């Protein structure tokens, strides 16, 4: 990993140039009077394809999962359940 030190005034003047370097994988250490105060580094790349639902790659979701909940359970969620 490459890290360069840049004073804040220089970073403000040449921000586009430094952001280009960050996009290529470099890390920039921002300094005030040569004292490090912040770090600019690239974000991790997003995954290329969507992740399957659940932990198990072969997991199947039953069709009953998408059916409406029973009325007594819905009432319980809304605080309307009969306490007996």
N, CA, C and O atoms as a Tinker XYZ file with bonds, in Angstrom:
   336  protein
     1  N      0.852000   -1.180000    0.000000    73     2
     2  CA     0.000000    0.000000    0.000000    64     1     3
     3  C      0.891000    1.234000    0.000000    63     2     4     5
     4  O      1.790000    1.358000    0.832000    81     3
     5  N      0.644000    2.130000   -0.920000    73     3     6
     6  CA     1.425000    3.356000   -1.019000    64     5     7
     7  C      0.743000    4.450000   -0.220000    63     6     8     9
     8  O     -0.471000    4.634000   -0.317000    81     7
     9  N      1.540000    5.193000    0.586000    73     7    10
    10  CA     0.993000    6.301000    1.364000    64     9    11
    11  C      1.841000    7.534000    1.096000    63    10    12    13
    12  O      3.068000    7.496000    1.185000    81    11
    13  N      1.162000    8.629000    0.765000    73    11    14
    14  CA     1.882000    9.881000    0.550000    64    13    15
    15  C      1.422000   10.895000    1.581000    63    14    16    17
    16  O      0.271000   10.877000    2.018000    81    15
    17  N      2.336000   11.783000    1.965000    73    15    18
    18  CA     2.025000   12.846000    2.923000    64    17    19
    19  C      1.817000   14.141000    2.155000    63    18    20    21
    20  O      2.629000   14.509000    1.307000    81    19
    21  N      0.707000   14.839000    2.464000    73    19    22
    22  CA     0.362000   16.064000    1.754000    64    21    23
    23  C     -0.110000   17.084000    2.780000    63    22    24    25
    24  O     -0.924000   16.773000    3.649000    81    23
    25  N      0.406000   18.299000    2.672000    73    23    26
    26  CA    -0.092000   19.370000    3.531000    64    25    27
    27  C     -1.467000   19.806000    3.036000    63    26    28    29
    28  O     -1.765000   19.700000    1.847000    81    27
    29  N     -2.292000   20.289000    3.935000    73    27    30
    30  CA    -3.681000   20.605000    3.630000    64    29    31
    31  C     -3.785000   21.638000    2.506000    63    30    32    33
    32  O     -4.626000   21.487000    1.620000    81    31
    33  N     -2.977000   22.653000    2.519000    73    31    34
    34  CA    -3.032000   23.694000    1.476000    64    33    35
    35  C     -2.782000   23.074000    0.100000    63    34    36    37
    36  O     -3.470000   23.409000   -0.864000    81    35
    37  N     -1.808000   22.181000    0.006000    73    35    38
    38  CA    -1.506000   21.523000   -1.262000    64    37    39
    39  C     -2.662000   20.601000   -1.679000    63    38    40    41
    40  O     -2.999000   20.520000   -2.860000    81    39
    41  N     -3.262000   19.913000   -0.712000    73    39    42
    42  CA    -4.386000   19.030000   -1.009000    64    41    43
    43  C     -5.578000   19.834000   -1.544000    63    42    44    45
    44  O     -6.256000   19.398000   -2.474000    81    43
    45  N     -5.830000   21.004000   -0.956000    73    43    46
    46  CA    -6.932000   21.844000   -1.426000    64    45    47
    47  C     -6.678000   22.330000   -2.853000    63    46    48    49
    48  O     -7.598000   22.393000   -3.669000    81    47
    49  N     -5.438000   22.666000   -3.141000    73    47    50
    50  CA    -5.085000   23.184000   -4.462000    64    49    51
    51  C     -5.176000   22.106000   -5.533000    63    50    52    53
    52  O     -5.607000   22.382000   -6.653000    81    51
    53  N     -4.773000   20.872000   -5.199000    73    51    54
    54  CA    -4.674000   19.791000   -6.179000    64    53    55
    55  C     -5.570000   18.606000   -5.818000    63    54    56    57
    56  O     -5.182000   17.454000   -6.012000    81    55
    57  N     -6.768000   18.885000   -5.294000    73    55    58
    58  CA    -7.651000   17.823000   -4.821000    64    57    59
    59  C     -7.952000   16.786000   -5.900000    63    58    60    61
    60  O     -7.891000   15.587000   -5.630000    81    59
    61  N     -8.272000   17.219000   -7.105000    73    59    62
    62  CA    -8.612000   16.281000   -8.182000    64    61    63
    63  C     -7.462000   15.324000   -8.465000    63    62    64    65
    64  O     -7.679000   14.130000   -8.669000    81    63
    65  N     -6.250000   15.842000   -8.477000    73    63    66
    66  CA    -5.076000   15.009000   -8.729000    64    65    67
    67  C     -4.923000   13.952000   -7.633000    63    66    68    69
    68  O     -4.671000   12.783000   -7.925000    81    67
    69  N     -5.074000   14.362000   -6.389000    73    67    70
    70  CA    -4.907000   13.414000   -5.282000    64    69    71
    71  C     -6.039000   12.392000   -5.224000    63    70    72    73
    72  O     -5.808000   11.230000   -4.889000    81    71
    73  N     -7.262000   12.817000   -5.549000    73    71    74
    74  CA    -8.366000   11.860000   -5.573000    64    73    75
    75  C     -8.156000   10.803000   -6.655000    63    74    76    77
    76  O     -8.541000    9.647000   -6.480000    81    75
    77  N     -7.552000   11.198000   -7.760000    73    75    78
    78  CA    -7.211000   10.226000   -8.800000    64    77    79
    79  C     -6.243000    9.182000   -8.287000    63    78    80    81
    80  O     -6.366000    8.000000   -8.610000    81    79
    81  N     -5.287000    9.612000   -7.493000    73    79    82
    82  CA    -4.325000    8.660000   -6.911000    64    81    83
    83  C     -5.009000    7.743000   -5.911000    63    82    84    85
    84  O     -4.694000    6.555000   -5.833000    81    83
    85  N     -5.956000    8.298000   -5.136000    73    83    86
    86  CA    -6.702000    7.476000   -4.179000    64    85    87
    87  C     -7.507000    6.415000   -4.931000    63    86    88    89
    88  O     -7.553000    5.257000   -4.514000    81    87
    89  N     -8.133000    6.803000   -6.025000    73    87    90
    90  CA    -8.908000    5.845000   -6.831000    64    89    91
    91  C     -8.037000    4.721000   -7.360000    63    90    92    93
    92  O     -8.525000    3.613000   -7.581000    81    91
    93  N     -6.765000    4.988000   -7.564000    73    91    94
    94  CA    -5.844000    3.949000   -8.038000    64    93    95
    95  C     -5.270000    3.112000   -6.889000    63    94    96    97
    96  O     -4.447000    2.226000   -7.119000    81    95
    97  N     -5.703000    3.393000   -5.648000    73    95    98
    98  CA    -5.304000    2.548000   -4.523000    64    97    99
    99  C     -4.359000    3.166000   -3.523000    63    98   100   101
   100  O     -4.035000    2.524000   -2.524000    81    99
   101  N     -3.900000    4.387000   -3.744000    73    99   102
   102  CA    -2.978000    5.017000   -2.797000    64   101   103
   103  C     -3.739000    5.603000   -1.608000    63   102   104   105
   104  O     -4.927000    5.912000   -1.703000    81   103
   105  N     -3.035000    5.747000   -0.498000    73   103   106
   106  CA    -3.579000    6.386000    0.696000    64   105   107
   107  C     -2.856000    7.707000    0.885000    63   106   108   109
   108  O     -1.638000    7.784000    0.726000    81   107
   109  N     -3.604000    8.743000    1.222000    73   107   110
   110  CA    -3.019000   10.075000    1.435000    64   109   111
   111  C     -3.124000   10.426000    2.905000    63   110   112   113
   112  O     -4.191000   10.303000    3.507000    81   111
   113  N     -2.036000   10.856000    3.470000    73   111   114
   114  CA    -1.982000   11.305000    4.854000    64   113   115
   115  C     -1.981000   12.832000    4.825000    63   114   116   117
   116  O     -1.003000   13.449000    4.403000    81   115
   117  N     -3.081000   13.439000    5.275000    73   115   118
   118  CA    -3.176000   14.897000    5.302000    64   117   119
   119  C     -2.478000   15.431000    6.545000    63   118   120   121
   120  O     -2.672000   14.925000    7.650000    81   119
   121  N     -1.666000   16.455000    6.345000    73   119   122
   122  CA    -0.874000   17.005000    7.455000    64   121   123
   123  C     -1.121000   18.501000    7.597000    63   122   124   125
   124  O     -1.361000   19.204000    6.615000    81   123
   125  N     -1.059000   18.965000    8.820000    73   123   126
   126  CA    -1.080000   20.392000    9.124000    64   125   127
   127  C      0.281000   20.698000    9.747000    63   126   128   129
   128  O      0.616000   20.184000   10.815000    81   127
   129  N      1.054000   21.534000    9.071000    73   127   130
   130  CA     2.428000   21.848000    9.500000    64   129   131
   131  C      3.231000   20.563000    9.709000    63   130   132   133
   132  O      3.951000   20.413000   10.697000    81   131
   133  N      3.090000   19.644000    8.756000    73   131   134
   134  CA     3.794000   18.355000    8.733000    64   133   135
   135  C      3.407000   17.417000    9.873000    63   134   136   137
   136  O      4.120000   16.449000   10.138000    81   135
   137  N      2.291000   17.686000   10.550000    73   135   138
   138  CA     1.779000   16.793000   11.591000    64   137   139
   139  C      0.523000   16.115000   11.032000    63   138   140   141
   140  O     -0.431000   16.809000   10.679000    81   139
   141  N      0.493000   14.777000   10.943000    73   139   142
   142  CA    -0.664000   14.084000   10.388000    64   141   143
   143  C     -1.944000   14.375000   11.169000    63   142   144   145
   144  O     -1.960000   14.320000   12.398000    81   143
   145  N     -3.029000   14.690000   10.430000    73   143   146
   146  CA    -4.312000   14.960000   11.065000    64   145   147
   147  C     -5.439000   14.098000   10.485000    63   146   148   149
   148  O     -6.466000   13.916000   11.139000    81   147
   149  N     -5.265000   13.570000    9.281000    73   147   150
   150  CA    -6.328000   12.764000    8.673000    64   149   151
   151  C     -5.731000   11.872000    7.598000    63   150   152   153
   152  O     -4.602000   12.060000    7.146000    81   151
   153  N     -6.529000   10.902000    7.211000    73   151   154
   154  CA    -6.097000    9.959000    6.188000    64   153   155
   155  C     -7.214000    9.806000    5.165000    63   154   156   157
   156  O     -8.380000    9.661000    5.532000    81   155
   157  N     -6.866000    9.838000    3.902000    73   155   158
   158  CA    -7.827000    9.590000    2.825000    64   157   159
   159  C     -7.391000    8.296000    2.157000    63   158   160   161
   160  O     -6.264000    8.178000    1.676000    81   159
   161  N     -8.306000    7.321000    2.133000    73   159   162
   162  CA    -7.954000    6.040000    1.517000    64   161   163
   163  C     -9.116000    5.530000    0.686000    63   162   164   165
   164  O    -10.259000    5.934000    0.900000    81   163
   165  N     -8.833000    4.649000   -0.256000    73   163   166
   166  CA    -9.909000    4.162000   -1.122000    64   165   167
   167  C    -10.904000    3.299000   -0.356000    63   166   168   169
   168  O    -10.546000    2.596000    0.589000    81   167
   169  N    -12.150000    3.369000   -0.783000    73   167   170
   170  CA   -13.186000    2.517000   -0.206000    64   169   171
   171  C    -13.075000    1.128000   -0.821000    63   170   172   173
   172  O    -12.579000    0.978000   -1.937000    81   171
   173  N    -13.540000    0.107000   -0.090000    73   171   174
   174  CA   -13.508000   -1.237000   -0.674000    64   173   175
   175  C    -14.421000   -1.308000   -1.893000    63   174   176   177
   176  O    -15.444000   -0.626000   -1.961000    81   175
   177  N    -14.040000   -2.133000   -2.839000    73   175   178
   178  CA   -14.839000   -2.305000   -4.052000    64   177   179
   179  C    -16.140000   -3.017000   -3.702000    63   178   180   181
   180  O    -16.130000   -3.953000   -2.903000    81   179
   181  N    -17.271000   -2.587000   -4.291000    73   179   182
   182  CA   -18.538000   -3.275000   -4.032000    64   181   183
   183  C    -18.515000   -4.668000   -4.674000    63   182   184   185
   184  O    -17.821000   -4.880000   -5.668000    81   183
   185  N    -19.270000   -5.613000   -4.111000    73   183   186
   186  CA   -19.289000   -6.944000   -4.712000    64   185   187
   187  C    -19.841000   -6.887000   -6.138000    63   186   188   189
   188  O    -20.716000   -6.078000   -6.447000    81   187
   189  N    -19.319000   -7.752000   -6.990000    73   187   190
   190  CA   -19.710000   -7.733000   -8.405000    64   189   191
   191  C    -21.095000   -8.306000   -8.641000    63   190   192   193
   192  O    -21.794000   -7.850000   -9.546000    81   191
   193  N    -21.517000   -9.299000   -7.852000    73   191   194
   194  CA   -22.861000   -9.842000   -8.028000    64   193   195
   195  C    -23.550000   -9.929000   -6.678000    63   194   196   197
   196  O    -22.902000   -9.970000   -5.633000    81   195
   197  N    -24.869000   -9.955000   -6.718000    73   195   198
   198  CA   -25.615000   -9.945000   -5.478000    64   197   199
   199  C    -25.387000  -11.227000   -4.688000    63   198   200   201
   200  O    -25.205000  -12.305000   -5.254000    81   199
   201  N    -25.400000  -11.086000   -3.387000    73   199   202
   202  CA   -25.192000  -12.199000   -2.478000    64   201   203
   203  C    -26.499000  -12.958000   -2.308000    63   202   204   205
   204  O    -27.559000  -12.343000   -2.195000    81   203
   205  N    -26.440000  -14.291000   -2.288000    73   203   206
   206  CA   -27.680000  -15.044000   -2.094000    64   205   207
   207  C    -28.275000  -14.800000   -0.710000    63   206   208   209
   208  O    -27.560000  -14.469000    0.236000    81   207
   209  N    -29.578000  -14.967000   -0.608000    73   207   210
   210  CA   -30.276000  -14.772000    0.659000    64   209   211
   211  C    -29.816000  -15.831000    1.648000    63   210   212   213
   212  O    -29.710000  -17.007000    1.300000    81   211
   213  N    -29.543000  -15.416000    2.882000    73   211   214
   214  CA   -29.161000  -16.362000    3.933000    64   213   215
   215  C    -27.698000  -16.737000    3.894000    63   214   216   217
   216  O    -26.950000  -16.306000    3.016000    81   215
   217  N    -27.308000  -17.537000    4.847000    73   215   218
   218  CA   -25.916000  -17.956000    4.957000    64   217   219
   219  C    -25.643000  -19.155000    4.050000    63   218   220   221
   220  O    -24.584000  -19.238000    3.427000    81   219
   221  N    -26.594000  -20.076000    3.978000    73   219   222
   222  CA   -26.438000  -21.286000    3.183000    64   221   223
   223  C    -26.742000  -20.965000    1.728000    63   222   224   225
   224  O    -27.840000  -20.508000    1.410000    81   223
   225  N    -25.794000  -21.198000    0.851000    73   223   226
   226  CA   -25.995000  -20.878000   -0.564000    64   225   227
   227  C    -27.110000  -21.706000   -1.189000    63   226   228   229
   228  O    -27.718000  -21.266000   -2.165000    81   227
   229  N    -27.398000  -22.890000   -0.657000    73   227   230
   230  CA   -28.432000  -23.730000   -1.213000    64   229   231
   231  C    -29.783000  -23.560000   -0.533000    63   230   232   233
   232  O    -30.712000  -24.328000   -0.781000    81   231
   233  N    -29.888000  -22.557000    0.322000    73   231   234
   234  CA   -31.106000  -22.367000    1.105000    64   233   235
   235  C    -32.301000  -22.055000    0.201000    63   234   236   237
   236  O    -32.192000  -21.246000   -0.720000    81   235
   237  N    -33.423000  -22.689000    0.465000    73   235   238
   238  CA   -34.657000  -22.446000   -0.273000    64   237   239
   239  C    -35.660000  -21.792000    0.662000    63   238   240   241
   240  O    -35.810000  -22.225000    1.804000    81   239
   241  N    -36.341000  -20.768000    0.202000    73   239   242
   242  CA   -37.362000  -20.093000    0.996000    64   241   243
   243  C    -38.709000  -20.696000    0.620000    63   242   244   245
   244  O    -39.097000  -20.657000   -0.548000    81   243
   245  N    -39.433000  -21.259000    1.601000    73   243   246
   246  CA   -40.724000  -21.862000    1.261000    64   245   247
   247  C    -41.725000  -20.787000    0.838000    63   246   248   249
   248  O    -41.649000  -19.645000    1.292000    81   247
   249  N    -42.652000  -21.158000   -0.025000    73   247   250
   250  CA   -43.651000  -20.196000   -0.494000    64   249   251
   251  C    -44.540000  -19.717000    0.648000    63   250   252   253
   252  O    -45.097000  -18.622000    0.571000    81   251
   253  N    -44.683000  -20.515000    1.707000    73   251   254
   254  CA   -45.504000  -20.106000    2.842000    64   253   255
   255  C    -44.928000  -18.873000    3.545000    63   254   256   257
   256  O    -45.650000  -18.163000    4.246000    81   255
   257  N    -43.640000  -18.621000    3.357000    73   255   258
   258  CA   -42.998000  -17.451000    3.950000    64   257   259
   259  C    -43.669000  -16.163000    3.480000    63   258   260   261
   260  O    -43.729000  -15.184000    4.224000    81   259
   261  N    -44.172000  -16.161000    2.253000    73   259   262
   262  CA   -44.742000  -14.960000    1.661000    64   261   263
   263  C    -46.257000  -14.849000    1.873000    63   262   264   265
   264  O    -46.870000  -13.873000    1.439000    81   263
   265  N    -46.855000  -15.826000    2.527000    73   263   266
   266  CA   -48.297000  -15.780000    2.783000    64   265   267
   267  C    -48.591000  -14.805000    3.925000    63   266   268   269
   268  O    -47.740000  -14.593000    4.789000    81   267
   269  N    -49.787000  -14.212000    3.936000    73   267   270
   270  CA   -50.140000  -13.281000    5.018000    64   269   271
   271  C    -50.116000  -13.969000    6.381000    63   270   272   273
   272  O    -50.383000  -15.167000    6.484000    81   271
   273  N    -49.794000  -13.208000    7.421000    73   271   274
   274  CA   -49.780000  -13.745000    8.783000    64   273   275
   275  C    -51.210000  -13.927000    9.282000    63   274   276   277
   276  O    -52.114000  -13.217000    8.840000    81   275
   277  N    -51.424000  -14.874000   10.202000    73   275   278
   278  CA   -52.757000  -15.056000   10.787000    64   277   279
   279  C    -53.191000  -13.785000   11.530000    63   278   280   281
   280  O    -52.350000  -13.044000   12.040000    81   279
   281  N    -54.494000  -13.539000   11.589000    73   279   282
   282  CA   -55.019000  -12.310000   12.184000    64   281   283
   283  C    -54.636000  -12.176000   13.651000    63   282   284   285
   284  O    -54.330000  -11.070000   14.096000    81   283
   285  N    -54.640000  -13.278000   14.430000    73   283   286
   286  CA   -54.290000  -13.172000   15.856000    64   285   287
   287  C    -52.839000  -12.737000   16.042000    63   286   288   289
   288  O    -52.526000  -12.033000   17.002000    81   287
   289  N    -51.947000  -13.149000   15.134000    73   287   290
   290  CA   -50.545000  -12.729000   15.217000    64   289   291
   291  C    -50.407000  -11.253000   14.833000    63   290   292   293
   292  O    -49.652000  -10.514000   15.464000    81   291
   293  N    -51.129000  -10.832000   13.808000    73   291   294
   294  CA   -51.120000   -9.410000   13.436000    64   293   295
   295  C    -51.650000   -8.545000   14.574000    63   294   296   297
   296  O    -51.103000   -7.479000   14.856000    81   295
   297  N    -52.720000   -9.007000   15.228000    73   295   298
   298  CA   -53.261000   -8.268000   16.372000    64   297   299
   299  C    -52.234000   -8.148000   17.485000    63   298   300   301
   300  O    -52.139000   -7.102000   18.127000    81   299
   301  N    -51.465000   -9.201000   17.724000    73   299   302
   302  CA   -50.435000   -9.184000   18.767000    64   301   303
   303  C    -49.363000   -8.137000   18.461000    63   302   304   305
   304  O    -48.857000   -7.478000   19.370000    81   303
   305  N    -49.022000   -7.990000   17.196000    73   303   306
   306  CA   -48.026000   -6.986000   16.816000    64   305   307
   307  C    -48.533000   -5.574000   17.075000    63   306   308   309
   308  O    -47.751000   -4.676000   17.385000    81   307
   309  N    -49.824000   -5.383000   16.949000    73   307   310
   310  CA   -50.411000   -4.058000   17.128000    64   309   311
   311  C    -50.880000   -3.826000   18.569000    63   310   312   313
   312  O    -51.446000   -2.777000   18.875000    81   311
   313  N    -50.645000   -4.805000   19.455000    73   311   314
   314  CA   -51.044000   -4.654000   20.844000    64   313   315
   315  C    -52.507000   -4.912000   21.082000    63   314   316   317
   316  O    -53.040000   -4.527000   22.123000    81   315
   317  N    -53.180000   -5.563000   20.131000    73   315   318
   318  CA   -54.608000   -5.836000   20.251000    64   317   319
   319  C    -54.902000   -7.271000   20.672000    63   318   320   321
   320  O    -56.050000   -7.711000   20.628000    81   319
   321  N    -53.865000   -8.001000   21.082000    73   319   322
   322  CA   -54.050000   -9.420000   21.408000    64   321   323
   323  C    -54.829000   -9.583000   22.691000    63   322   324   325
   324  O    -54.707000   -8.776000   23.612000    81   323
   325  N    -55.620000  -10.616000   22.746000    73   323   326
   326  CA   -56.379000  -10.958000   23.925000    64   325   327
   327  C    -55.413000  -11.570000   24.951000    63   326   328   329
   328  O    -54.803000  -12.596000   24.650000    81   327
   329  N    -55.245000  -10.984000   26.160000    73   327   330
   330  CA   -54.239000  -11.451000   27.114000    64   329   331
   331  C    -54.563000  -12.826000   27.710000    63   330   332   333
   332  O    -53.704000  -13.389000   28.388000    81   331
   333  N    -55.731000  -13.384000   27.498000    73   331   334
   334  CA   -56.068000  -14.663000   28.120000    64   333   335
   335  C    -55.527000  -15.840000   27.385000    63   334   336
   336  O    -55.738000  -16.979000   27.802000    81   335
